[in-house]
Amino acid sequence: MPRERRNFLGTLSRILVTVAIARPLVTIGIGLLTAAVAIYCGINFIQIHTSRADLLNSKNEYHRRWLAYVNEFSDKEDVYVVVEGDNPNAVAPALIELAEALRREPQYFTSVLERVDKTPLKRKGLYYLSTQELQQIVSHVRQLKNTLTQLAPVLRPANVCLEAAAMISQIPPGYPSHQAFGQIAQVIQYLAVVLNSPPEQLAETILTQIAANNQQGDFAFGQGLGVLLDPEKTTDLREEMFFSHDGHLGLVILRFTPDRSGQFTRFAAHIRRLREITSDVNRRYPNLRIGSTGLPILEYDEMRASSSSAMVAVLSLAGVILVFFAGFGGIRYPVAVTFSLVTGVCWAVGFVVIAVGHLNILTSAFGAMLIGLGDYGVHFVAHYLDRKKRQPNVRDTLIETAETVGPGIATGAVTTAVAFFAGAFTDFLGVAELGIIAGGGILLCWLADMTILPAFLCLIDRDGLRSQKSALLDLTPWFRPIAHFPKAVTLGVGAVVTLLAMGLPHLRYDYNLLHLQPKGLESVEYQNKLVEHMSRGSYFALSIAANPEEAKRRKAEFLKLPTVDHVEDLVSVLPDDVAVKRTLITQLAAELKDWSCLDTNIPSREVLDQGLAGLQMALQHQPHAESAQLQMIVNHLRTTIRSLPAEEYTRRLSYLTQTIQREILPAFASLALLTQQLDPPQLDDLPQPLVERFVGKNGRHLLQVYCKGDFWDPVTMRQFVADIRSVDPAATGNPIQIYEACHQMNRAYIEAAIYAFVAILLTLYLDFRSIKDVLLSLLPLILGMISLFGLMGWFDLPLNPANMITLPLILGIGIDDGVHILHDFRRQGNRYRMPEGATLTAVTINSLTTLVGFGALMASPHCGLESLGRVLTFGMAFCLVTALLMPGFLRWASGLLRGNRDSTEWETELQHILKGVTAGQHPTSEPHQAATNPPRVVAPLSAAEEQPQSEQSQRAAISVKIRPRRAA
């Protein structure tokens, strides 16, 4: 079995302690000064990065696509105010009032949108008809106008009669043909019918005939067209406002103005004001439920829960101090360890300023981590107190302690730091920054324990100032029974670990970021409602098209995908074949301008009577046989005209034309209104808050693609991302960011674990110089990790983006106990039965402080931090238990379990040495070594078991001589 020997880490520890205690006041003064400077720099120079995008490396391809989107469209995310009620009519007034209240505070809110006014688009509604439909409309209008022109004698008989009279009066006698006389006779007879018949009956008959001759489906007389495209028609609320399919949910969409406060919780003032407004409106509408959600609010709630890390750090520190007091008793030594730990954490704050310069979501809780991990002074103080019982000189005791346990402490610190530093080699920026900050912090805490702590102990334990009696907690009686049954304990541990390992196949990974949020959040509740009732939410893919044609093509392809629910865009507003349609609409506008065929001007009775008189006189000079008959009709017609009142005369002659105008012109008036603006629909016809969401500053067009089904399901998530990229390989958006970031983060943790494991193996080998001892020191870690992940599988405690960090983290912190147990095993050699009392106490206290430090995270309302604390606490508990039960296995594996052989050997050796002493001979067991090295005992004595100095010296002399042969 290899013996403990001085190595580089032991030499370095001795040098640091020696220099620190040479001038303890100077050492503490320098430490306090640098800690104060570090805190000052941290307060004034550390920036807070609160966006999840800050965790990603800008060199990654998928993140570069996101940054390209941000550069084109900005990084502003939509916020949704959700109003829940029985029907749209109940919800709409609250939506309008909310929108008006939000617009009144532009310092907080922008791009407020509660409805889309489609009136400008409806006025250009002809562009949304197909080319064939437009051609049919133009043809129909022309045909109808031709029909009405041909029906001029029917529509204006008095005017036609006057025109005929003027024509006949100018024709020489005998020139008109029989056909001409016949037509004139029809006009005169029809005029007589109009003036002598009820106009309603006549109009109905003629309109029926016109409709029969011009019937063309639903567009007869333009009636159907007018109903379809009337821009003044009242619109249903659901058409212009944002309602769910069942009408129970309504939305106001808005965005926050930039937050330049620099607080850890972004948009804190905006969200507080938003919730004040929604609460005020909700009081006026007690029958409605109003809430808000969206990524900014979800992140705010998450950050507010995560910001409890300061509270967690205080709670962690308080718990660690309580463990110190329980382990060491009194006040001096717990204060010394706490002072050193706090100094190291303060130095770590300055290291953050120099190394990174900012904190993010992952690194914000580094203080609580260091409080739980950086208490290496526990081992130093425990062994110092144990050796102080035998060494009255404080400085010599401190140096001896550094030489004895310094290598183990340094190895534990270096392996933990290496485990963190390994994360710096990964592509995931959040993990890399966490590795740098935590790794450097661990080394600084170790440095404080090798300098500040010895200097503090040197001051409080000056020779002769205080009693040298140790208050170290003695755990030996608790573990002595375990040492009597090494085989049973080893087999029992193996059986329990095997049972827990059977849960490994059930371990799963939960991608859902909403499960990391504090439970019962309003923002999470309404986010789920948006997905359930409106198939929308804050997680949608984004596709950027260079022009409308490309965007329309992509939209059609997206809608064919099985994982796509719907696509939101603005390019659908822009019609196709604009040039052809504009030509047709221009022609239609020209046709609709001239309605002279429906002129309602009629001659007065006097003018018509004079015209008929002239016609009667002209007929007298015509030799045709029909002349006499026409003269009689004209004479009778003149009598009728003179007998009718003026109003009745006007009504009967204009009734038909006016009726046709009432039936036709209103429909064509709507059609004419649609032709007043010949320009095609433009995006400027829509509200600006809507346009800026879908059109970039360089004119690119955005498509928002929503997932069908549960996006957080790993299979659905993977297929949705693959489908989106099959259409647009450069697509981005929150789903793709989450998918890539989660996978990259997991890969980063695994890579960091691999790097850390390799570095830890190298560090352990440099320390132990034995592959066997390296493997033995890893045993508690391996068994602890198997037990942890098996337990998580049995109890369905999933891994998630928050607690996956345990993979590299436990590699660093779980190795610590095994290292100290093995160092103690090597120091005792073949006398090993169980760890020294100081080692037992130090390992237990150190692990308990780590458990308390990480256990404090379980008090966080943030479910992610809570799960991280739970997993790390269980993991460290398993590592501690396996380490404390490891001595039996060490004895077994090293061949120290040989029945009673060892006791027989001890008796034989004792007799041999006693005979030599009686004969006055000195044993050949390196007496100079006994003089220089401290005596080694089988187990340390508690304060109550201390022997008198003479008896202790006598036992020490015997213990030097009694050195059994090394076991095979």
RARA-V149043 format. One record per backbone hydrogen bond with DSSP energy under -0.5 kcal/mol. NH is the residue of the N-H (numbers start at 1). CO is the residue of the C=O. Records with the same first field share a line. If there is no record, write none. Layout:
NH: CO + CO
This chain:
4: 826
11: 7
12: 8
13: 9
14: 10
15: 11
16: 12
17: 13
18: 14
19: 15
20: 16
21: 17
22: 18
23: 19
24: 21
27: 23
28: 24
29: 25
30: 26
31: 27
32: 28
33: 29
34: 30
35: 31
36: 32
37: 33
38: 34
39: 35
40: 36
41: 37
42: 38
43: 39
44: 40
45: 41
46: 41 + 42
47: 357
49: 47 + 359
50: 48
54: 51
55: 52
56: 53
60: 57
64: 60
65: 61
66: 62
67: 63
68: 64
69: 65
70: 66
71: 67
72: 68
73: 69
74: 70
79: 254
80: 293
81: 79 + 252
82: 80 + 291
83: 250
84: 82 + 289
85: 248
90: 87
91: 87
92: 88
93: 89
94: 91
95: 91
96: 92
97: 93
98: 94
99: 95
100: 96
101: 97
102: 98
103: 99
104: 100
105: 102
108: 105
109: 105
110: 255
113: 253
116: 240
117: 115
118: 116
122: 118
123: 119
124: 121
125: 122
127: 124
128: 125
129: 126
134: 130
135: 131
136: 132
137: 133
138: 134
139: 135
140: 136
141: 137
142: 138
143: 139
144: 140
145: 141
146: 142
147: 143
148: 144
149: 145
150: 146
151: 147
152: 149
154: 151
155: 151
156: 152
160: 156
161: 157
162: 158
163: 159
164: 160
165: 161
166: 162
167: 163
168: 164
169: 165
170: 166 + 167
171: 168
175: 172
181: 177
182: 178
183: 179
184: 180
185: 181
186: 182
187: 183
188: 184
189: 185
190: 186
191: 187
192: 188
193: 189
194: 190
195: 191
196: 192
197: 193
202: 198
203: 199
204: 200
205: 201
206: 202
207: 203
208: 204
209: 205
210: 206
211: 207
212: 208
213: 209
214: 210
219: 216
220: 217
222: 219
223: 220
224: 218
226: 222
227: 223
228: 224
229: 225
230: 226
231: 229
233: 230
239: 236
240: 236
241: 237
242: 114
243: 241
244: 249
245: 533
247: 244
250: 83
251: 242
252: 81
253: 113
254: 79
255: 110
257: 108
260: 258
266: 264
268: 265
271: 267
272: 268
273: 269
274: 270
275: 271
276: 272
277: 273
278: 274
279: 275
280: 276
281: 277
282: 278
283: 279
284: 280 + 281
285: 281
288: 285
289: 84
291: 82
293: 80
295: 78
298: 294
299: 295
300: 296
301: 297
302: 298
303: 299
304: 300
305: 301
306: 302
307: 303
308: 305
309: 306
310: 307
312: 308
313: 309
314: 310
315: 311
316: 312
317: 313
318: 314
319: 315
320: 316
321: 317
322: 318
323: 319
324: 320
325: 321
326: 322
327: 323
328: 324
329: 324 + 325
335: 331
336: 332
337: 333
338: 334
339: 335
340: 336
341: 337
342: 338
343: 339
344: 340
345: 341
346: 342
347: 343
348: 344
349: 345
350: 346
351: 347
352: 348
353: 349
354: 350
355: 351
356: 352
357: 352
359: 47
364: 360
365: 362
366: 363
369: 365
370: 366
371: 367
372: 368
373: 369
374: 370
376: 374
378: 375
379: 376
380: 376
381: 377
382: 378
383: 379
384: 380
385: 381
386: 382
387: 383
388: 384
389: 385 + 386
390: 387
391: 387
394: 392
397: 393
398: 394
399: 395
400: 396
401: 397
402: 398
403: 399
404: 400
405: 401
406: 401 + 402
409: 405
410: 406
411: 407
412: 408
413: 409
414: 410
415: 411
416: 412
417: 413
418: 414
419: 415
420: 416
421: 417
422: 418
423: 420
424: 421
425: 422
426: 423
429: 427
430: 55
432: 428
433: 429
434: 430
435: 431
436: 432
437: 433
438: 434
439: 435
440: 436
441: 437
442: 438
443: 439
444: 440
445: 441
446: 442
447: 443
448: 444
449: 445
450: 446
451: 447 + 448
452: 448
453: 448
455: 451
456: 452
457: 453
458: 454
459: 455
460: 456
461: 457
462: 459
465: 462
466: 462
473: 327
475: 473
478: 475
479: 475 + 476
480: 476
481: 477
483: 479
484: 480 + 481
485: 482
486: 483
489: 485
490: 486
491: 487
492: 488
493: 489
494: 490
495: 491
496: 492
497: 493
498: 494
499: 495
500: 496
501: 497
502: 498 + 499
503: 500
504: 501
506: 503
507: 504
510: 799
511: 509
515: 512
516: 513
517: 514
521: 518
525: 521
526: 522
527: 523
528: 524
529: 525
530: 526
531: 527
532: 528
533: 529
534: 530
535: 531
536: 530
540: 538
541: 705
542: 732
543: 703
545: 543 + 701
551: 547
552: 548
553: 549
554: 550
555: 551
556: 552
557: 553
558: 554
559: 555
560: 556 + 557
561: 558
564: 561
565: 563 + 706
566: 706
568: 704
573: 570
574: 571
575: 573
581: 577
582: 578
583: 579
584: 580
585: 581
586: 582
587: 583
588: 584
589: 585
590: 586
591: 587
592: 588
593: 589 + 590
594: 590 + 591
595: 593
598: 595
599: 596
608: 604
609: 605
610: 606
611: 607
612: 608
613: 609
614: 610
615: 611
616: 612
617: 613
618: 614
619: 615
620: 616
621: 617 + 618
622: 619
627: 624
628: 625
629: 625
630: 626
631: 627
632: 628
633: 629
634: 630
635: 631
636: 632
637: 633
638: 634
639: 635
640: 636
641: 637
642: 638
643: 639
644: 640
649: 645
650: 646
651: 647
652: 648
653: 649
654: 650
655: 651
658: 654
659: 655
660: 656
661: 657
662: 658
663: 659
664: 660
665: 660 + 661
666: 661
668: 664
669: 665
670: 666
671: 667
672: 668
673: 669
674: 670
675: 671 + 672
676: 673
678: 676
685: 682
686: 683
690: 687
691: 687
692: 688
693: 690
694: 690 + 691
695: 691
696: 700
697: 72
699: 696
701: 545
702: 694
703: 543
704: 568
705: 541 + 703
706: 566 + 704
708: 563
709: 707
711: 709
713: 710
717: 713
718: 714
719: 715
720: 716
721: 717
722: 718
723: 719
724: 720
725: 721
726: 722
727: 723 + 724
728: 724
731: 728
732: 542
734: 540
737: 733
738: 734
739: 735
740: 736
741: 737
742: 738
743: 739
744: 740
745: 741
746: 742
747: 743
748: 744
749: 745
750: 746
751: 747
752: 748
753: 749
754: 750
755: 751
756: 752
757: 753
758: 754
759: 755
760: 756
761: 757
762: 758
763: 759
764: 760
765: 761
766: 762
767: 763
768: 764
769: 765
774: 770
775: 771
776: 772
777: 773
778: 774
779: 775 + 776
782: 778
783: 779
784: 780
785: 781
786: 782
787: 783
788: 784
789: 785
790: 786
791: 787
792: 788
793: 789
794: 790
795: 791
796: 793
797: 792
798: 796
799: 508
801: 510
804: 800
805: 802
806: 803
807: 804
809: 805
810: 806
811: 807
812: 808 + 809
813: 809
814: 810
816: 813
818: 814
819: 815
820: 816
821: 817
822: 818
823: 819
824: 820
825: 821
826: 822
827: 823
828: 824
829: 825
831: 828
832: 829
833: 834
840: 836
841: 837
842: 838
843: 839
844: 840
845: 841
846: 842
847: 843
848: 844
849: 845
850: 846
851: 847
852: 848
853: 849
854: 850
855: 851
856: 852
857: 854
858: 855
859: 856
860: 857
863: 516 + 861
864: 516
866: 862
867: 863
868: 864
869: 865
870: 866
871: 867
872: 868
873: 869
874: 870
875: 871
876: 872
877: 873
878: 874
879: 875
880: 876
881: 877
882: 878
883: 879
884: 880
885: 881
886: 883
889: 885 + 886
890: 886
891: 887
892: 888
893: 889
894: 890
895: 892
896: 891
897: 891
898: 896
901: 898
904: 900
905: 901
906: 902
907: 903
908: 904
909: 905
910: 906
911: 907
912: 908
913: 909
914: 910
915: 911
916: 912
917: 913
918: 914
919: 915
920: 917
921: 916
925: 923
929: 926
930: 926
931: 927
932: 928
933: 929
946: 943
952: 948
953: 949
954: 950
955: 951
956: 952
957: 953
958: 954
959: 955
960: 956
961: 957
962: 958
963: 961
